[in-house]
Amino acid sequence: MTTTIPMATEAQDDLALLGLLQLVSPALPIGAFAFSQGLESAFELGWVSDEESLAEWLSGVLHDGLTRCELPVIARLYAAFETRDGESVAEWDGWLAASRETAELAAEDARLGAALERLLASLGLLPQEEWLPRPAGYVTLFAYTAFTRGVSPRQAMLGFGWAWLENQLAVACKALPLGHTSAQRLIERLRPALSKAVDEALRLDDGELGPALPGVALASALHETQYSRLFRS
């Protein structure tokens, strides 16, 4: 027996997928390429120096950072968007801002958020209602854009994790002697971890949220006074 999928559903799914690909593309003009989230400092300090140590660093940031911070909050923002609950949106946007432990990390979220807001405004995609805070951080606006594109919460979370991973590997290819083949090996290694991170993030209660990344915080703080650098964080 053959199952027929309605053409309207297929078209909606296609548009949602294309919208997500647009949102996570390195070509999105918001300047994400300029930030390393402390990774450049980890290179300078010798904490990360090759493919294996980079894999350990990224795995740790994914497990103790994104899984307990950005990813579960994206799911909570979706629930708030569905009901136009501006109070909840503002609360989670503020929670994310408060979780940034250094000036550089806070500035990164704010600047990427401002750039994405300008882009959305130019595309006519910002809501007229007041339930979306202005200004809003990058994660909040990422989630909102995915929501307006009809992307499911889980796919948005996977897309956010993918964009983070690609950005970190691009940083490593520029600042380390890491070839593109090594970067692809790391993608193969971490793809299953991204899926598991989303599974875990969706199971967490509010009281279990909060990143635990002292190494990233220290690297980011030291990066603020690093003598020579390629990236803004």
C-alpha positions as MATLAB code, in Angstrom:
seq = 'MTTTIPMATEAQDDLALLGLLQLVSPALPIGAFAFSQGLESAFELGWVSDEESLAEWLSGVLHDGLTRCELPVIARLYAAFETRDGESVAEWDGWLAASRETAELAAEDARLGAALERLLASLGLLPQEEWLPRPAGYVTLFAYTAFTRGVSPRQAMLGFGWAWLENQLAVACKALPLGHTSAQRLIERLRPALSKAVDEALRLDDGELGPALPGVALASALHETQYSRLFRS';
ca = [
       0.000    0.000    0.000;
       1.365    3.400   -0.981;
       0.949    6.382    1.339;
       0.272    9.615   -0.466;
       1.408   12.850    1.181;
      -0.766   15.859    0.304;
       1.036   18.274   -1.983;
       0.208   21.215    0.319;
       1.975   19.486    3.212;
       4.998   18.735    1.052;
       5.194   22.356   -0.051;
       4.957   23.604    3.541;
       7.675   21.196    4.653;
       9.886   22.249    1.748;
       9.495   25.940    2.569;
      10.213   25.295    6.251;
      13.383   23.358    5.383;
      14.557   26.046    2.991;
      13.836   28.704    5.614;
      15.951   26.830    8.151;
      18.794   26.393    5.660;
      18.677   30.131    4.991;
      18.804   30.882    8.716;
      21.811   28.640    9.447;
      23.746   29.525    6.296;
      27.195   31.094    6.796;
      26.107   33.516    4.065;
      23.429   35.038    6.327;
      24.608   38.662    6.650;
      24.757   39.001   10.431;
      28.521   38.691   10.969;
      28.632   35.410   12.922;
      31.990   34.618   11.289;
      33.617   37.369   13.380;
      33.118   35.587   16.718;
      34.845   32.535   18.203;
      33.110   32.304   21.631;
      36.441   32.070   23.414;
      37.829   29.363   21.149;
      40.581   31.609   19.764;
      41.832   32.187   23.297;
      41.785   28.423   23.953;
      44.118   28.061   20.957;
      46.414   30.809   22.270;
      46.548   29.203   25.717;
      47.322   25.765   24.301;
      44.138   24.207   25.700;
      43.090   23.246   22.175;
      45.850   22.418   19.729;
      44.750   19.620   17.407;
      41.780   17.636   16.114;
      41.417   15.473   19.222;
      41.569   18.300   21.750;
      39.154   20.325   19.617;
      36.719   17.399   19.626;
      36.906   17.257   23.429;
      36.370   21.028   23.720;
      33.383   21.056   21.377;
      31.821   18.003   23.014;
      32.099   19.670   26.400;
      30.603   22.959   25.217;
      27.740   21.077   23.564;
      26.975   18.913   26.589;
      27.455   21.466   29.375;
      26.515   24.573   27.421;
      24.080   24.381   24.520;
      22.219   21.375   25.945;
      21.434   23.265   29.161;
      21.116   26.777   27.800;
      20.304   27.756   24.218;
      18.642   24.548   23.027;
      16.021   24.123   25.788;
      15.311   27.854   25.768;
      14.533   27.705   22.041;
      11.812   25.160   22.846;
      10.424   27.427   25.585;
      10.469   30.436   23.287;
       8.451   28.490   20.733;
       5.744   27.839   23.311;
       5.669   31.568   24.107;
       5.547   32.542   20.423;
       2.562   30.282   19.814;
       0.492   32.176   22.398;
       2.055   35.616   21.742;
       3.167   35.584   25.378;
       5.437   38.618   25.410;
       6.120   38.332   29.134;
       7.538   34.821   28.766;
       9.533   35.777   25.671;
      11.091   38.713   27.536;
      11.781   36.520   30.572;
      13.685   33.904   28.578;
      15.473   36.543   26.523;
      16.633   38.137   29.775;
      17.614   34.751   31.191;
      19.840   34.123   28.182;
      21.447   37.553   28.520;
      22.145   36.897   32.209;
      23.855   33.597   31.355;
      26.607   35.346   29.340;
      29.561   35.393   31.702;
      31.848   37.882   29.984;
      31.550   41.213   28.206;
      32.545   39.624   24.890;
      29.953   36.861   25.089;
      27.239   39.348   26.039;
      28.263   41.663   23.200;
      28.244   38.798   20.705;
      24.658   37.848   21.536;
      23.527   41.478   21.415;
      25.310   42.339   18.164;
      24.181   39.231   16.318;
      20.662   39.842   17.603;
      20.725   43.443   16.368;
      22.047   42.353   12.965;
      19.374   39.663   12.616;
      16.672   42.127   13.676;
      17.789   44.585   10.987;
      17.715   41.805    8.404;
      14.236   40.673    9.453;
      12.999   44.255    9.300;
      14.355   44.625    5.766;
      12.500   41.438    4.791;
       9.246   42.553    6.443;
       9.315   39.670    8.921;
       9.141   41.472   12.266;
       5.768   41.422   14.060;
       3.871   44.662   14.514;
       2.712   43.609   17.970;
       4.790   44.365   21.048;
       5.176   40.787   22.286;
       8.678   40.411   20.782;
      11.136   42.472   22.888;
      13.223   45.130   21.158;
      16.114   44.753   21.272;
      16.261   40.979   21.607;
      19.233   38.647   21.756;
      20.376   36.440   18.907;
      18.933   33.187   20.243;
      15.515   34.751   20.722;
      15.474   36.152   17.203;
      16.833   32.896   15.760;
      13.976   31.014   17.404;
      11.448   33.602   16.245;
      12.681   33.434   12.648;
      12.499   29.645   12.621;
       9.014   29.826   14.146;
       7.767   32.221   11.466;
       9.216   29.921    8.797;
       7.135   27.004   10.093;
      10.193   25.079   11.315;
       9.434   22.660   14.148;
      11.056   23.303   17.551;
      13.213   20.187   17.267;
      14.449   21.084   13.797;
      15.175   24.646   14.946;
      17.217   23.289   17.848;
      19.154   21.007   15.505;
      19.696   23.917   13.126;
      21.009   26.136   15.906;
      23.402   23.417   17.036;
      24.547   22.872   13.475;
      25.209   26.589   12.932;
      27.221   26.692   16.168;
      29.288   23.657   15.146;
      30.020   24.987   11.664;
      31.054   28.347   13.095;
      33.420   26.761   15.603;
      35.017   24.588   12.930;
      35.411   27.609   10.630;
      37.230   29.360   13.484;
      39.502   26.350   13.920;
      40.287   26.159   10.203;
      41.363   29.829   10.259;
      43.282   29.887   13.546;
      44.661   26.348   13.868;
      46.563   24.137   11.442;
      43.292   22.219   10.985;
      42.446   21.137    7.454;
      38.964   20.928    6.022;
      39.102   17.128    5.968;
      39.741   17.142    9.715;
      36.763   19.476   10.120;
      34.583   17.016    8.222;
      35.778   14.167   10.443;
      34.722   16.220   13.468;
      31.306   16.819   11.921;
      30.865   13.080   11.434;
      31.932   12.518   15.019;
      29.656   15.155   16.528;
      26.510   14.806   14.415;
      25.091   12.049   16.651;
      25.957   14.142   19.716;
      23.915   17.043   18.330;
      20.857   14.834   18.021;
      21.328   13.468   21.539;
      21.783   17.007   22.862;
      18.378   17.982   21.490;
      16.805   14.872   23.043;
      18.275   15.756   26.430;
      17.405   19.441   26.131;
      13.749   18.584   25.525;
      13.648   16.507   28.735;
      15.035   19.182   31.058;
      12.885   21.038   33.562;
      13.331   24.765   34.087;
      15.254   24.186   37.313;
      17.830   22.063   35.481;
      18.798   24.784   33.032;
      22.011   26.783   33.189;
      25.373   26.395   31.412;
      28.405   25.132   33.319;
      31.337   26.283   31.212;
      34.082   27.735   33.431;
      36.709   27.047   30.758;
      34.800   29.007   28.122;
      34.206   31.870   30.576;
      37.904   32.036   31.467;
      39.011   31.786   27.828;
      36.566   34.502   26.836;
      37.683   36.804   29.657;
      41.331   36.339   28.701;
      40.495   36.977   25.058;
      39.367   40.502   25.970;
      43.013   41.443   26.576;
      44.681   39.039   24.135;
      47.388   40.927   22.250;
      46.816   39.536   18.766;
      43.479   38.147   17.619;
      41.399   37.441   14.534;
      37.980   37.308   16.177;
      35.844   39.627   18.297;
      35.200   37.018   21.012;
];
